[in-house]
C-alpha cells in the first residue's frame, strides 16, 4: 500500500503560509496595513483588531491613515499602537490617526533579519516534527503488515522529497522578505 502524502503536504503548506503571515506583520520601514493585524484595541468592553473598528489605508509609502468609525476610539487605538512595541509613531489629528513608519537604520535592519531567521527556524522545527510524525506512521504501517519494506523505503524517499520542497518554499519566503528588509 502506497502512503498518502496529500494531508501532509497540506500541513506543510500551512507552515509556509504561517511564516509568510508572520513576516507580513513585521515593520520593515514601509507602510503596510498588515503590520496592524496583531494589534488589539480595547473597544466597548472587549478586545478587537484595529481593522474591525476603523478603516486603514496607505497614505504614502511610509504612512498609514487610520480613521475610526467611532471618533471616541482614537485614544484607545493610539494607546494600543504605542503599547505594541512595533516602533511605529502614531500622530493624532482631526481626521483620525497617522501612523508613521520610521526609516530603518542598519542596526534595525540587522535585528529584523535576526527576527526573520528566528521565525524561519521555528517553521523548520515544525516541519521536522511533522516529518518525524509521518515517518513514525510509515514505520508503524510496515510493522502492522500494511506496507512492505520496499514500500516503506519508497515512502521514505517520497517523504524526503516533500520535506525538501517545503524547506525550499520556506527559504524562498525568507529570501524575499530579507531582500525587502535590506532594500
PADREN-583672 format. One record per atom (N, C-alpha, C): x, y, z; residue number from 0. Coordinates in Angstrom, 3 decimals, padded with zeros to 6 digits. Example, Ala and Ser with C-alpha at 12.3 -4.5 7.8 and 13.67 -1.06 7.14 Angstrom:
2
{east:013.190 north:-005.690 up:007.800 resi:0}
{east:012.300 north:-004.500 up:007.800 resi:0}
{east:013.200 north:-003.300 up:007.800 resi:0}
{east:012.850 north:-002.250 up:007.080 resi:1}
{east:013.670 north:-001.060 up:007.140 resi:1}
{east:012.900 north:000.030 up:007.870 resi:1}
This chain:
183
{east:000.841 north:-001.200 up:000.000 resi:0}
{east:000.000 north:000.000 up:000.000 resi:0}
{east:000.882 north:001.258 up:000.000 resi:0}
{east:000.630 north:002.128 up:-000.930 resi:1}
{east:001.378 north:003.386 up:-001.037 resi:1}
{east:000.898 north:004.359 up:000.040 resi:1}
{east:001.829 north:005.087 up:000.682 resi:2}
{east:001.448 north:006.060 up:001.707 resi:2}
{east:000.897 north:007.322 up:001.042 resi:2}
{east:-000.186 north:007.878 up:001.584 resi:3}
{east:-000.819 north:009.070 up:001.028 resi:3}
{east:-000.250 north:010.327 up:001.700 resi:3}
{east:000.481 north:011.135 up:000.940 resi:4}
{east:001.126 north:012.331 up:001.478 resi:4}
{east:000.297 north:013.599 up:001.325 resi:4}
{east:-000.907 north:013.518 up:000.767 resi:5}
{east:-001.680 north:014.734 up:000.462 resi:5}
{east:-001.994 north:015.559 up:001.716 resi:5}
{east:-002.386 north:014.900 up:002.808 resi:6}
{east:-002.692 north:015.630 up:004.048 resi:6}
{east:-001.408 north:016.271 up:004.586 resi:6}
{east:-000.327 north:015.519 up:004.521 resi:7}
{east:000.975 north:016.012 up:004.985 resi:7}
{east:001.409 north:017.236 up:004.179 resi:7}
{east:001.228 north:017.182 up:002.865 resi:8}
{east:001.583 north:018.325 up:002.011 resi:8}
{east:000.743 north:019.546 up:002.380 resi:8}
{east:-000.522 north:019.316 up:002.719 resi:9}
{east:-001.396 north:020.407 up:003.145 resi:9}
{east:-000.899 north:021.037 up:004.443 resi:9}
{east:-000.450 north:020.188 up:005.382 resi:10}
{east:000.097 north:020.692 up:006.654 resi:10}
{east:001.347 north:021.535 up:006.405 resi:10}
{east:002.208 north:021.072 up:005.516 resi:11}
{east:003.436 north:021.818 up:005.215 resi:11}
{east:003.116 north:023.139 up:004.526 resi:11}
{east:002.110 north:023.139 up:003.671 resi:12}
{east:001.699 north:024.387 up:003.007 resi:12}
{east:001.212 north:025.399 up:004.047 resi:12}
{east:000.532 north:024.909 up:005.103 resi:13}
{east:000.077 north:025.794 up:006.173 resi:13}
{east:001.257 north:026.400 up:006.924 resi:13}
{east:002.330 north:025.623 up:007.099 resi:14}
{east:003.528 north:026.130 up:007.785 resi:14}
{east:004.145 north:027.269 up:006.964 resi:14}
{east:004.229 north:027.079 up:005.646 resi:15}
{east:004.788 north:028.110 up:004.762 resi:15}
{east:003.896 north:029.351 up:004.781 resi:15}
{east:002.588 north:029.140 up:004.754 resi:16}
{east:001.625 north:030.246 up:004.798 resi:16}
{east:001.747 north:031.008 up:006.119 resi:16}
{east:001.893 north:030.269 up:007.213 resi:17}
{east:002.044 north:030.883 up:008.537 resi:17}
{east:003.298 north:031.756 up:008.582 resi:17}
{east:004.401 north:031.263 up:008.034 resi:18}
{east:005.643 north:032.045 up:008.019 resi:18}
{east:005.435 north:033.344 up:007.242 resi:18}
{east:004.782 north:033.266 up:006.090 resi:19}
{east:004.505 north:034.460 up:005.302 resi:19}
{east:003.651 north:035.461 up:006.068 resi:19}
{east:002.659 north:034.959 up:006.811 resi:20}
{east:001.795 north:035.839 up:007.600 resi:20}
{east:002.588 north:036.495 up:008.730 resi:20}
{east:003.435 north:035.709 up:009.397 resi:21}
{east:004.277 north:036.255 up:010.463 resi:21}
{east:005.174 north:037.366 up:009.905 resi:21}
{east:005.757 north:037.128 up:008.753 resi:22}
{east:006.638 north:038.122 up:008.135 resi:22}
{east:005.875 north:039.379 up:007.741 resi:22}
{east:004.628 north:039.224 up:007.295 resi:23}
{east:003.853 north:040.394 up:006.851 resi:23}
{east:003.524 north:041.326 up:008.014 resi:23}
{east:003.573 north:040.815 up:009.251 resi:24}
{east:003.242 north:041.640 up:010.404 resi:24}
{east:004.462 north:042.347 up:010.989 resi:24}
{east:005.616 north:042.229 up:010.335 resi:25}
{east:006.812 north:042.911 up:010.815 resi:25}
{east:006.937 north:044.280 up:010.161 resi:25}
{east:007.394 north:045.245 up:010.937 resi:26}
{east:007.612 north:046.601 up:010.427 resi:26}
{east:008.944 north:046.630 up:009.691 resi:26}
{east:008.886 north:046.782 up:008.370 resi:27}
{east:010.123 north:046.828 up:007.593 resi:27}
{east:010.362 north:048.212 up:006.988 resi:27}
{east:009.786 north:049.227 up:007.610 resi:28}
{east:010.030 north:050.594 up:007.157 resi:28}
{east:009.106 north:051.081 up:006.068 resi:28}
{east:008.200 north:050.223 up:005.613 resi:29}
{east:007.225 north:050.622 up:004.609 resi:29}
{east:005.829 north:050.427 up:005.167 resi:29}
{east:004.943 north:051.334 up:004.847 resi:30}
{east:003.576 north:051.265 up:005.356 resi:30}
{east:002.875 north:050.020 up:004.831 resi:30}
{east:002.367 north:049.220 up:005.747 resi:31}
{east:001.620 north:048.023 up:005.391 resi:31}
{east:000.524 north:047.820 up:006.433 resi:31}
{east:-000.732 north:047.820 up:006.003 resi:32}
{east:-001.825 north:047.630 up:006.960 resi:32}
{east:-001.719 north:046.312 up:007.735 resi:32}
{east:-001.053 north:045.304 up:007.165 resi:33}
{east:-000.926 north:044.005 up:007.829 resi:33}
{east:-000.113 north:044.090 up:009.120 resi:33}
{east:000.732 north:045.103 up:009.244 resi:34}
{east:001.517 north:045.271 up:010.466 resi:34}
{east:000.582 north:045.475 up:011.661 resi:34}
{east:-000.583 north:046.063 up:011.409 resi:35}
{east:-001.536 north:046.345 up:012.486 resi:35}
{east:-002.417 north:045.145 up:012.834 resi:35}
{east:-002.323 north:044.046 up:012.074 resi:36}
{east:-003.194 north:042.889 up:012.297 resi:36}
{east:-003.090 north:042.319 up:013.708 resi:36}
{east:-001.907 north:042.376 up:014.300 resi:37}
{east:-001.737 north:041.800 up:015.632 resi:37}
{east:-002.082 north:042.745 up:016.771 resi:37}
{east:-002.433 north:043.981 up:016.452 resi:38}
{east:-002.731 north:044.970 up:017.493 resi:38}
{east:-004.201 north:044.900 up:017.872 resi:38}
{east:-004.432 north:044.662 up:019.172 resi:39}
{east:-005.802 north:044.573 up:019.688 resi:39}
{east:-006.120 north:045.841 up:020.483 resi:39}
{east:-007.319 north:046.373 up:020.274 resi:40}
{east:-007.744 north:047.614 up:020.912 resi:40}
{east:-008.922 north:047.334 up:021.854 resi:40}
{east:-008.861 north:047.950 up:023.032 resi:41}
{east:-009.969 north:047.846 up:023.988 resi:41}
{east:-011.124 north:048.677 up:023.426 resi:41}
{east:-012.239 north:048.004 up:023.105 resi:42}
{east:-013.359 north:048.705 up:022.490 resi:42}
{east:-014.684 north:048.161 up:023.029 resi:42}
{east:-015.419 north:048.994 up:023.721 resi:43}
{east:-016.729 north:048.642 up:024.261 resi:43}
{east:-016.661 north:047.357 up:025.103 resi:43}
{east:-015.657 north:047.261 up:025.938 resi:44}
{east:-015.552 north:046.139 up:026.865 resi:44}
{east:-014.943 north:044.865 up:026.311 resi:44}
{east:-014.488 north:044.877 up:025.067 resi:45}
{east:-013.822 north:043.687 up:024.523 resi:45}
{east:-012.611 north:044.121 up:023.698 resi:45}
{east:-011.752 north:043.171 up:023.400 resi:46}
{east:-010.552 north:043.482 up:022.621 resi:46}
{east:-010.798 north:043.101 up:021.162 resi:46}
{east:-010.553 north:044.064 up:020.279 resi:47}
{east:-010.811 north:043.859 up:018.852 resi:47}
{east:-009.606 north:044.300 up:018.036 resi:47}
{east:-009.388 north:043.685 up:016.864 resi:48}
{east:-008.317 north:044.149 up:015.984 resi:48}
{east:-008.649 north:045.547 up:015.445 resi:48}
{east:-007.615 north:046.306 up:015.141 resi:49}
{east:-007.794 north:047.670 up:014.632 resi:49}
{east:-008.702 north:047.678 up:013.408 resi:49}
{east:-008.505 north:046.709 up:012.496 resi:50}
{east:-009.281 north:046.704 up:011.247 resi:50}
{east:-010.782 north:046.500 up:011.471 resi:50}
{east:-011.175 north:046.028 up:012.677 resi:51}
{east:-012.598 north:045.839 up:012.961 resi:51}
{east:-013.280 north:047.094 up:013.499 resi:51}
{east:-012.488 north:048.109 up:013.891 resi:52}
{east:-013.114 north:049.315 up:014.446 resi:52}
{east:-012.735 north:050.579 up:013.681 resi:52}
{east:-011.961 north:050.413 up:012.596 resi:53}
{east:-011.529 north:051.583 up:011.826 resi:53}
{east:-011.158 north:051.168 up:010.415 resi:53}
{east:-011.148 north:052.146 up:009.531 resi:54}
{east:-010.633 north:051.867 up:008.185 resi:54}
{east:-009.143 north:052.203 up:008.192 resi:54}
{east:-008.362 north:051.353 up:007.553 resi:55}
{east:-006.912 north:051.532 up:007.496 resi:55}
{east:-006.524 north:051.636 up:006.031 resi:55}
{east:-005.835 north:052.727 up:005.693 resi:56}
{east:-005.402 north:052.904 up:004.304 resi:56}
{east:-003.964 north:053.416 up:004.267 resi:56}
{east:-003.333 north:053.245 up:003.124 resi:57}
{east:-001.952 north:053.707 up:002.947 resi:57}
{east:-002.005 north:055.131 up:002.403 resi:57}
{east:-001.410 north:056.046 up:003.165 resi:58}
{east:-001.393 north:057.454 up:002.769 resi:58}
{east:-000.224 north:057.737 up:001.827 resi:58}
{east:000.953 north:057.261 up:002.200 resi:59}
{east:002.133 north:057.334 up:001.352 resi:59}
{east:003.024 north:056.142 up:001.715 resi:59}
{east:004.163 north:055.935 up:001.044 resi:60}
{east:004.954 north:054.725 up:001.300 resi:60}
{east:005.361 north:054.485 up:002.753 resi:60}
{east:005.353 north:055.535 up:003.587 resi:61}
{east:005.767 north:055.339 up:004.977 resi:61}
{east:004.704 north:055.757 up:005.988 resi:61}
{east:003.465 north:055.943 up:005.537 resi:62}
{east:002.410 north:056.406 up:006.441 resi:62}
{east:001.096 north:055.668 up:006.196 resi:62}
{east:000.490 north:055.232 up:007.296 resi:63}
{east:-000.857 north:054.662 up:007.237 resi:63}
{east:-001.826 north:055.672 up:007.830 resi:63}
{east:-003.041 north:055.668 up:007.347 resi:64}
{east:-004.106 north:056.517 up:007.885 resi:64}
{east:-005.139 north:055.592 up:008.506 resi:64}
{east:-005.427 north:055.802 up:009.796 resi:65}
{east:-006.454 north:055.035 up:010.498 resi:65}
{east:-007.589 north:055.991 up:010.831 resi:65}
{east:-008.785 north:055.677 up:010.318 resi:66}
{east:-009.957 north:056.502 up:010.593 resi:66}
{east:-010.985 north:055.635 up:011.313 resi:66}
{east:-011.101 north:055.821 up:012.653 resi:67}
{east:-012.064 north:055.008 up:013.411 resi:67}
{east:-013.499 north:055.377 up:013.039 resi:67}
{east:-014.367 north:054.381 up:013.062 resi:68}
{east:-015.764 north:054.643 up:012.762 resi:68}
{east:-016.406 north:055.391 up:013.915 resi:68}
{east:-015.895 north:055.228 up:015.107 resi:69}
{east:-016.357 north:055.969 up:016.276 resi:69}
{east:-015.158 north:056.800 up:016.759 resi:69}
{east:-015.242 north:058.115 up:016.616 resi:70}
{east:-014.109 north:059.004 up:016.938 resi:70}
{east:-013.652 north:058.888 up:018.394 resi:70}
{east:-014.527 north:058.395 up:019.282 resi:71}
{east:-014.137 north:058.255 up:020.684 resi:71}
{east:-013.097 north:057.145 up:020.878 resi:71}
{east:-012.861 north:056.359 up:019.852 resi:72}
{east:-011.893 north:055.252 up:019.927 resi:72}
{east:-010.459 north:055.676 up:019.591 resi:72}
{east:-010.275 north:056.917 up:019.151 resi:73}
{east:-008.947 north:057.374 up:018.708 resi:73}
{east:-007.881 north:057.172 up:019.784 resi:73}
{east:-008.152 north:057.587 up:021.005 resi:74}
{east:-007.155 north:057.461 up:022.084 resi:74}
{east:-006.806 north:056.001 up:022.368 resi:74}
{east:-007.813 north:055.124 up:022.361 resi:75}
{east:-007.577 north:053.690 up:022.619 resi:75}
{east:-006.709 north:053.079 up:021.519 resi:75}
{east:-006.972 north:053.448 up:020.270 resi:76}
{east:-006.173 north:052.936 up:019.150 resi:76}
{east:-004.736 north:053.423 up:019.280 resi:76}
{east:-004.580 north:054.717 up:019.570 resi:77}
{east:-003.232 north:055.280 up:019.735 resi:77}
{east:-002.477 north:054.541 up:020.854 resi:77}
{east:-003.149 north:054.317 up:021.977 resi:78}
{east:-002.548 north:053.627 up:023.117 resi:78}
{east:-002.102 north:052.211 up:022.725 resi:78}
{east:-002.951 north:051.504 up:021.975 resi:79}
{east:-002.643 north:050.128 up:021.568 resi:79}
{east:-001.444 north:050.090 up:020.613 resi:79}
{east:-001.342 north:051.070 up:019.721 resi:80}
{east:-000.217 north:051.112 up:018.779 resi:80}
{east:001.089 north:051.365 up:019.524 resi:80}
{east:001.061 north:052.284 up:020.477 resi:81}
{east:002.263 north:052.581 up:021.273 resi:81}
{east:002.656 north:051.356 up:022.090 resi:81}
{east:001.668 north:050.683 up:022.695 resi:82}
{east:001.938 north:049.513 up:023.542 resi:82}
{east:002.429 north:048.303 up:022.748 resi:82}
{east:002.219 north:048.303 up:021.428 resi:83}
{east:002.588 north:047.143 up:020.607 resi:83}
{east:004.099 north:046.972 up:020.437 resi:83}
{east:004.873 north:048.017 up:020.746 resi:84}
{east:006.340 north:047.977 up:020.610 resi:84}
{east:006.802 north:047.620 up:019.202 resi:84}
{east:006.080 north:048.085 up:018.199 resi:85}
{east:006.472 north:047.836 up:016.812 resi:85}
{east:007.362 north:048.949 up:016.275 resi:85}
{east:007.612 north:049.958 up:017.092 resi:86}
{east:008.450 north:051.070 up:016.653 resi:86}
{east:007.719 north:052.041 up:015.747 resi:86}
{east:006.402 north:052.052 up:015.810 resi:87}
{east:005.602 north:052.947 up:014.979 resi:87}
{east:005.315 north:054.229 up:015.744 resi:87}
{east:005.143 north:055.330 up:014.997 resi:88}
{east:004.863 north:056.627 up:015.620 resi:88}
{east:003.457 north:057.080 up:015.251 resi:88}
{east:002.478 north:056.925 up:016.156 resi:89}
{east:001.127 north:057.403 up:015.854 resi:89}
{east:001.010 north:058.906 up:016.119 resi:89}
{east:000.336 north:059.603 up:015.224 resi:90}
{east:000.095 north:061.035 up:015.390 resi:90}
{east:-001.409 north:061.280 up:015.200 resi:90}
{east:-002.053 north:061.804 up:016.240 resi:91}
{east:-003.496 north:062.041 up:016.191 resi:91}
{east:-003.754 north:063.399 up:015.545 resi:91}
{east:-004.724 north:063.412 up:014.626 resi:92}
{east:-005.169 north:064.689 up:014.045 resi:92}
{east:-006.695 north:064.677 up:013.995 resi:92}
{east:-007.300 north:065.711 up:013.392 resi:93}
{east:-008.758 north:065.822 up:013.407 resi:93}
{east:-009.468 north:064.699 up:012.644 resi:93}
{east:-008.829 north:064.076 up:011.675 resi:94}
{east:-009.469 north:063.035 up:010.874 resi:94}
{east:-009.268 north:061.626 up:011.456 resi:94}
{east:-008.271 north:061.454 up:012.297 resi:95}
{east:-008.002 north:060.123 up:012.836 resi:95}
{east:-006.560 north:060.027 up:013.318 resi:95}
{east:-005.886 north:058.969 up:012.896 resi:96}
{east:-004.503 north:058.750 up:013.323 resi:96}
{east:-003.634 north:058.484 up:012.101 resi:96}
{east:-002.497 north:059.137 up:012.068 resi:97}
{east:-001.484 north:058.852 up:011.048 resi:97}
{east:-000.423 north:058.006 up:011.741 resi:97}
{east:-000.094 north:056.864 up:011.163 resi:98}
{east:000.942 north:056.000 up:011.727 resi:98}
{east:002.148 north:056.091 up:010.809 resi:98}
{east:003.236 north:056.635 up:011.372 resi:99}
{east:004.445 north:056.845 up:010.581 resi:99}
{east:005.417 north:055.694 up:010.818 resi:99}
{east:005.893 north:055.116 up:009.734 resi:100}
{east:006.879 north:054.041 up:009.794 resi:100}
{east:008.263 north:054.670 up:009.677 resi:100}
{east:009.061 north:054.607 up:010.738 resi:101}
{east:010.375 north:055.236 up:010.683 resi:101}
{east:011.305 north:054.539 up:009.695 resi:101}
{east:012.245 north:055.322 up:009.145 resi:102}
{east:013.255 north:054.769 up:008.239 resi:102}
{east:014.103 north:053.769 up:009.026 resi:102}
{east:014.379 north:052.619 up:008.429 resi:103}
{east:015.175 north:051.606 up:009.116 resi:103}
{east:016.652 north:051.983 up:009.139 resi:103}
{east:017.270 north:051.831 up:010.298 resi:104}
{east:018.709 north:052.044 up:010.412 resi:104}
{east:019.402 north:050.708 up:010.159 resi:104}
{east:020.710 north:050.721 up:009.998 resi:105}
{east:021.464 north:049.484 up:009.792 resi:105}
{east:021.253 north:048.540 up:010.963 resi:105}
{east:021.259 north:049.105 up:012.179 resi:106}
{east:021.065 north:048.300 up:013.384 resi:106}
{east:019.673 north:047.660 up:013.395 resi:106}
{east:018.659 north:048.440 up:013.023 resi:107}
{east:017.287 north:047.927 up:012.998 resi:107}
{east:017.155 north:046.825 up:011.954 resi:107}
{east:017.782 north:047.033 up:010.791 resi:108}
{east:017.735 north:046.016 up:009.732 resi:108}
{east:018.349 north:044.703 up:010.216 resi:108}
{east:019.494 north:044.818 up:010.915 resi:109}
{east:020.159 north:043.613 up:011.405 resi:109}
{east:019.287 north:042.886 up:012.423 resi:109}
{east:018.657 north:043.632 up:013.317 resi:110}
{east:017.799 north:042.971 up:014.309 resi:110}
{east:016.557 north:042.372 up:013.644 resi:110}
{east:016.051 north:043.030 up:012.593 resi:111}
{east:014.910 north:042.482 up:011.853 resi:111}
{east:015.290 north:041.181 up:011.159 resi:111}
{east:016.469 north:041.143 up:010.558 resi:112}
{east:016.925 north:039.924 up:009.889 resi:112}
{east:017.084 north:038.799 up:010.908 resi:112}
{east:017.534 north:039.152 up:012.103 resi:113}
{east:017.653 north:038.154 up:013.174 resi:113}
{east:016.272 north:037.581 up:013.512 resi:113}
{east:015.262 north:038.453 up:013.610 resi:114}
{east:013.893 north:038.010 up:013.887 resi:114}
{east:013.386 north:037.126 up:012.739 resi:114}
{east:013.691 north:037.526 up:011.491 resi:115}
{east:013.282 north:036.725 up:010.337 resi:115}
{east:013.872 north:035.324 up:010.424 resi:115}
{east:015.146 north:035.246 up:010.774 resi:116}
{east:015.820 north:033.947 up:010.876 resi:116}
{east:015.228 north:033.105 up:012.006 resi:116}
{east:014.885 north:033.746 up:013.127 resi:117}
{east:014.269 north:033.020 up:014.249 resi:117}
{east:012.929 north:032.418 up:013.823 resi:117}
{east:012.126 north:033.206 up:013.116 resi:118}
{east:010.826 north:032.722 up:012.669 resi:118}
{east:010.990 north:031.609 up:011.629 resi:118}
{east:012.017 north:031.726 up:010.776 resi:119}
{east:012.311 north:030.670 up:009.803 resi:119}
{east:012.674 north:029.384 up:010.537 resi:119}
{east:013.507 north:029.483 up:011.554 resi:120}
{east:013.925 north:028.297 up:012.309 resi:120}
{east:012.734 north:027.659 up:013.029 resi:120}
{east:011.831 north:028.475 up:013.575 resi:121}
{east:010.620 north:027.935 up:014.211 resi:121}
{east:009.813 north:027.114 up:013.203 resi:121}
{east:009.708 north:027.635 up:011.987 resi:122}
{east:008.967 north:026.926 up:010.936 resi:122}
{east:009.679 north:025.628 up:010.551 resi:122}
{east:011.000 north:025.677 up:010.468 resi:123}
{east:011.753 north:024.455 up:010.145 resi:123}
{east:011.559 north:023.389 up:011.223 resi:123}
{east:011.532 north:023.816 up:012.475 resi:124}
{east:011.320 north:022.876 up:013.583 resi:124}
{east:009.943 north:022.222 up:013.444 resi:124}
{east:008.946 north:023.018 up:013.085 resi:125}
{east:007.600 north:022.474 up:012.876 resi:125}
{east:007.616 north:021.434 up:011.759 resi:125}
{east:008.336 north:021.736 up:010.669 resi:126}
{east:008.442 north:020.798 up:009.546 resi:126}
{east:009.122 north:019.504 up:010.005 resi:126}
{east:010.189 north:019.633 up:010.791 resi:127}
{east:010.892 north:018.439 up:011.286 resi:127}
{east:009.984 north:017.580 up:012.167 resi:127}
{east:009.200 north:018.232 up:013.019 resi:128}
{east:008.275 north:017.487 up:013.886 resi:128}
{east:007.251 north:016.726 up:013.046 resi:128}
{east:006.740 north:017.389 up:012.015 resi:129}
{east:005.775 north:016.740 up:011.120 resi:129}
{east:006.423 north:015.560 up:010.401 resi:129}
{east:007.678 north:015.735 up:009.963 resi:130}
{east:008.402 north:014.663 up:009.277 resi:130}
{east:008.535 north:013.446 up:010.206 resi:130}
{east:008.912 north:013.696 up:011.454 resi:131}
{east:009.058 north:012.601 up:012.418 resi:131}
{east:007.733 north:011.876 up:012.634 resi:131}
{east:006.658 north:012.645 up:012.721 resi:132}
{east:005.332 north:012.052 up:012.927 resi:132}
{east:004.967 north:011.142 up:011.757 resi:132}
{east:005.187 north:011.622 up:010.538 resi:133}
{east:004.852 north:010.839 up:009.341 resi:133}
{east:005.756 north:009.606 up:009.247 resi:133}
{east:007.044 north:009.758 up:009.534 resi:134}
{east:007.966 north:008.624 up:009.464 resi:134}
{east:007.557 north:007.556 up:010.480 resi:134}
{east:007.154 north:007.965 up:011.674 resi:135}
{east:006.677 north:007.008 up:012.676 resi:135}
{east:005.432 north:006.270 up:012.176 resi:135}
{east:004.553 north:007.026 up:011.503 resi:136}
{east:003.335 north:006.446 up:010.941 resi:136}
{east:003.675 north:005.392 up:009.884 resi:136}
{east:004.630 north:005.730 up:009.005 resi:137}
{east:005.046 north:004.809 up:007.935 resi:137}
{east:005.648 north:003.543 up:008.549 resi:137}
{east:006.513 north:003.704 up:009.539 resi:138}
{east:007.130 north:002.546 up:010.188 resi:138}
{east:006.078 north:001.671 up:010.874 resi:138}
{east:005.089 north:002.303 up:011.478 resi:139}
{east:004.019 north:001.555 up:012.143 resi:139}
{east:003.221 north:000.757 up:011.116 resi:139}
{east:002.949 north:001.369 up:009.953 resi:140}
{east:002.208 north:000.657 up:008.908 resi:140}
{east:002.988 north:-000.557 up:008.426 resi:140}
{east:004.312 north:-000.413 up:008.308 resi:141}
{east:005.131 north:-001.547 up:007.867 resi:141}
{east:005.121 north:-002.639 up:008.937 resi:141}
{east:005.238 north:-002.221 up:010.185 resi:142}
{east:005.255 north:-003.155 up:011.320 resi:142}
{east:003.923 north:-003.921 up:011.415 resi:142}
{east:002.823 north:-003.216 up:011.128 resi:143}
{east:001.497 north:-003.833 up:011.183 resi:143}
{east:001.183 north:-004.674 up:009.944 resi:143}
{east:002.111 north:-004.709 up:008.983 resi:144}
{east:001.920 north:-005.515 up:007.780 resi:144}
{east:001.086 north:-004.845 up:006.708 resi:144}
{east:000.818 north:-003.554 up:006.840 resi:145}
{east:000.025 north:-002.824 up:005.839 resi:145}
{east:000.896 north:-002.321 up:004.686 resi:145}
{east:002.228 north:-002.495 up:004.836 resi:146}
{east:003.150 north:-001.956 up:003.849 resi:146}
{east:004.389 north:-002.866 up:003.835 resi:146}
{east:004.935 north:-003.099 up:002.646 resi:147}
{east:006.152 north:-003.919 up:002.565 resi:147}
{east:007.363 north:-003.053 up:002.884 resi:147}
{east:008.511 north:-003.696 up:003.072 resi:148}
{east:009.736 north:-002.955 up:003.373 resi:148}
{east:010.129 north:-002.054 up:002.201 resi:148}
{east:009.967 north:-002.554 up:000.976 resi:149}
{east:010.270 north:-001.745 up:-000.208 resi:149}
{east:009.378 north:-000.504 up:-000.275 resi:149}
{east:008.087 north:-000.705 up:000.017 resi:150}
{east:007.165 north:000.437 up:000.019 resi:150}
{east:007.552 north:001.442 up:001.096 resi:150}
{east:008.006 north:000.936 up:002.219 resi:151}
{east:008.438 north:001.820 up:003.309 resi:151}
{east:009.588 north:002.715 up:002.839 resi:151}
{east:010.573 north:002.120 up:002.160 resi:152}
{east:011.716 north:002.915 up:001.713 resi:152}
{east:011.345 north:003.860 up:000.567 resi:152}
{east:010.402 north:003.439 up:-000.281 resi:153}
{east:009.899 north:004.350 up:-001.322 resi:153}
{east:009.182 north:005.530 up:-000.667 resi:153}
{east:008.399 north:005.228 up:000.365 resi:154}
{east:007.676 north:006.277 up:001.097 resi:154}
{east:008.670 north:007.218 up:001.780 resi:154}
{east:009.774 north:006.660 up:002.305 resi:155}
{east:010.799 north:007.483 up:002.955 resi:155}
{east:011.417 north:008.446 up:001.941 resi:155}
{east:011.704 north:007.926 up:000.724 resi:156}
{east:012.264 north:008.787 up:-000.329 resi:156}
{east:011.274 north:009.887 up:-000.712 resi:156}
{east:010.012 north:009.508 up:-000.852 resi:157}
{east:008.977 north:010.487 up:-001.194 resi:157}
{east:008.829 north:011.523 up:-000.074 resi:157}
{east:008.887 north:011.051 up:001.165 resi:158}
{east:008.811 north:011.934 up:002.331 resi:158}
{east:009.935 north:012.972 up:002.271 resi:158}
{east:011.141 north:012.529 up:001.962 resi:159}
{east:012.284 north:013.444 up:001.893 resi:159}
{east:012.098 north:014.475 up:000.779 resi:159}
{east:011.533 north:014.048 up:-000.358 resi:160}
{east:011.281 north:014.985 up:-001.464 resi:160}
{east:010.283 north:016.066 up:-001.034 resi:160}
{east:009.231 north:015.635 up:-000.322 resi:161}
{east:008.210 north:016.581 up:000.154 resi:161}
{east:008.833 north:017.561 up:001.154 resi:161}
{east:009.670 north:017.045 up:002.061 resi:162}
{east:010.340 north:017.885 up:003.060 resi:162}
{east:011.276 north:018.881 up:002.365 resi:162}
{east:012.045 north:018.414 up:001.390 resi:163}
{east:012.965 north:019.299 up:000.665 resi:163}
{east:012.206 north:020.431 up:-000.021 resi:163}
{east:011.061 north:020.090 up:-000.612 resi:164}
{east:010.229 north:021.097 up:-001.285 resi:164}
{east:009.711 north:022.128 up:-000.278 resi:164}
{east:009.250 north:021.652 up:000.885 resi:165}
{east:008.744 north:022.560 up:001.919 resi:165}
{east:009.859 north:023.476 up:002.417 resi:165}
{east:011.042 north:022.920 up:002.657 resi:166}
{east:012.174 north:023.744 up:003.118 resi:166}
{east:012.578 north:024.768 up:002.059 resi:166}
{east:012.507 north:024.372 up:000.782 resi:167}
{east:012.818 north:025.305 up:-000.304 resi:167}
{east:011.803 north:026.454 up:-000.317 resi:167}
{east:010.523 north:026.120 up:-000.100 resi:168}
{east:009.483 north:027.159 up:-000.051 resi:168}
{east:009.705 north:028.106 up:001.127 resi:168}
{east:010.084 north:027.557 up:002.286 resi:169}
{east:010.377 north:028.399 up:003.458 resi:169}
{east:011.545 north:029.329 up:003.158 resi:169}
{east:012.584 north:028.794 up:002.529 resi:170}
{east:013.761 north:029.599 up:002.164 resi:170}
{east:013.381 north:030.720 up:001.199 resi:170}
{east:012.493 north:030.408 up:000.254 resi:171}
{east:012.047 north:031.415 up:-000.723 resi:171}
{east:011.325 north:032.558 up:-000.019 resi:171}
{east:010.426 north:032.218 up:000.908 resi:172}
{east:009.696 north:033.241 up:001.664 resi:172}
{east:010.686 north:034.099 up:002.458 resi:172}
{east:011.651 north:033.439 up:003.107 resi:173}
{east:012.660 north:034.146 up:003.897 resi:173}
{east:013.503 north:035.072 up:003.007 resi:173}
{east:013.984 north:034.550 up:001.886 resi:174}
{east:014.849 north:035.342 up:000.992 resi:174}
{east:014.129 north:036.580 up:000.468 resi:174}
{east:012.870 north:036.401 up:000.106 resi:175}
{east:012.068 north:037.516 up:-000.408 resi:175}
{east:011.955 north:038.608 up:000.656 resi:175}
{east:011.644 north:038.208 up:001.893 resi:176}
{east:011.478 north:039.187 up:002.972 resi:176}
{east:012.828 north:039.811 up:003.333 resi:176}
{east:013.894 north:039.013 up:003.309 resi:177}
{east:015.221 north:039.536 up:003.621 resi:177}
{east:015.619 north:040.621 up:002.618 resi:177}
{east:015.291 north:040.418 up:001.337 resi:178}
{east:015.587 north:041.418 up:000.304 resi:178}
{east:014.808 north:042.716 up:000.575 resi:178}
{east:013.552 north:042.564 up:001.024 resi:179}
{east:012.751 north:043.746 up:001.361 resi:179}
{east:013.381 north:044.524 up:002.505 resi:179}
{east:013.878 north:043.801 up:003.505 resi:180}
{east:014.459 north:044.456 up:004.686 resi:180}
{east:015.777 north:045.150 up:004.341 resi:180}
{east:016.623 north:044.459 up:003.578 resi:181}
{east:017.927 north:045.043 up:003.250 resi:181}
{east:017.822 north:046.113 up:002.180 resi:181}
{east:016.712 north:046.134 up:001.488 resi:182}
{east:016.475 north:047.176 up:000.496 resi:182}
{east:017.142 north:046.860 up:-000.780 resi:182}
